[in-house]
Amino acid sequence: MALDYLLDETEKPVVRHVCLAAKANRYDFSLIYTHKFYGGKTMVACLQSGKLLLMDTDDLITGEWVEKLGIEKDDVEIMKAFLQSALNDEVLRQEY
């Protein structure tokens, strides 16, 4: 059985680690900014849930990210505001 490489690239992405205390819970995220996934989506890793999502601000419109990242109901709006800002952070995107 042959193994065909479809993509094999090395890059130095910009990574942001954030620990947040919201009303109902603490959230530890790593945000990996790269242009390699679906037109530049950011990889958002939640250290509590162990889940990783590819996200941009359009993904905040649906509520799917809430459950996948383990966001408590009381924290949804404030976490949505944080992610809106973090996913739009042009300074970090320019560093990349």
DAVENUR-V707597 format. One record per residue. N is the residue number from 1. PSI is psi in whole degrees, 0 to 359 (NA if undefined). Layout:
# DAVENUR-V707597
N,PSI  N,PSI
This chain:
# DAVENUR-V707597
1,128  2,150  3,116  4,122  5,122  6,332  7,136  8,91  9,150  10,137  11,168  12,87  13,163  14,129  15,133  16,127  17,128  18,130  19,123  20,141  21,113  22,189  23,314  24,343  25,169  26,143  27,129  28,118  29,149  30,128  31,122  32,112  33,122  34,158  35,8  36,341  37,117  38,53  39,26  40,22  41,151  42,138  43,120  44,114  45,125  46,118  47,334  48,312  49,342  50,12  51,149  52,129  53,146  54,121  55,151  56,181  57,333  58,330  59,343  60,343  61,317  62,160  63,8  64,326  65,332  66,305  67,319  68,326  69,359  70,36  71,129  72,149  73,317  74,344  75,358  76,310  77,317  78,325  79,326  80,317  81,318  82,311  83,324  84,314  85,314  86,322  87,344  88,8  89,94  90,330  91,313  92,322  93,324  94,327  95,326  96,NA
